[in-house]
Structure formats: C-alpha cells, structure tokens
Amino acid sequence: MSHAYGLNESVVHHAQGPQLRVKIQELEVYTIVQRMPIESDGRLKYRIKSDKVERVVAEHELSYFPDVITTPSVG
C-alpha cells in the first residue's frame, strides 16, 4: 500500500466530530509536509500544515483541493 498524496500537494481536511459526524466548517487548504510511516493496521497518515495549524491526519480524511470545488459548466 502506498500513499496517495505527495509532498507539497494542496489538500482539504474533512474533520470528523463526535460519533464520526462530519463537522461543518470553513474550507481550509492544507499542504502535505510529511508522509508518516504506515501504521501497524495499514492506515496511511500525513502531517499537513495550513497558515494557522499543523496536524497529523489519516488519508481517508483528505481530498485534493481542486476536487472539492465544483465549477458550473458553460454552454
């Protein structure tokens, strides 16, 4: 299993609240600063950083930044 995101890529973190509920929050873009070693249970983690905060998150909590924003088609 390999990491899906590379260093310096822009991603969005989808935070989860209590009981795995997705938290509604302002869209904040993070940069991948480190790929963490693979956990013993196979989970992939990353160290991400924004202007305000740095944190470690699991891969399933991330998505590519451009994939989050949808633009209407013209025509």
N, C-alpha and C positions, 0 to 999 in steps of 0.2 A: 504494500500500500504506500502511495506517495502523496505528498502534499499537493493540493490543487492550486494554491496561491503562491506566487513568487515574491521575493523581496521587493520592496518599494511599490507594490501594486496598491491601488486605491480600492478599499472595500467599505462596506457598511455593516455595522454590527447590529444584529437583531436581538436585543436584550430580552431576557425572559424574567417575568416576575414570579410571585409565589404560585405554586402548583403548575409550573410551566406555562403560565399565561404570558402571551407576548405583551410587552409594555408598549404603550403608545408614547412615543417621544419624538422630539425633533430629529430630523435626519442629520446624522453627523458622519463625516467621511474620516476614515482612519487609513493609515499606511502600515503595511506589513513591515515590521522591523526585524523580526526573527522567526524562523521556523523552530518550534520546540521539538525535543525528542519525542518519538512516538510513545504513548502511554502503554502500560503493560496490557491493557484491554483493547489496544489497537486504535484508540482515539488520537486524532491529529489535533495539535494545538498550535497557536500562533501568539506572538507578542505583537500587539497593534498599538499605534500611537496616533493621537489627534493633537490639535493645538492645546487642548485642555487636560488630557488624561492619557495614561499608558496602562494597558491591561493585558492579561493572558486570557484567550478565549478558545473555545473548541471550533473546529472547522465548520460544523453544521450551523453555527450561529452567524456565519458570514455570507455575504454575497458580493459579487463585483459591483462597484459603484455605478457604471453605466447601465447595468441590468435592472436597477431599481427604478430609474427614471424612464418613464414611457413618454414618447413624443407622438402626437397625433399625425397620422399620415396625411399628406397633402394630395388633393386631387380627387 
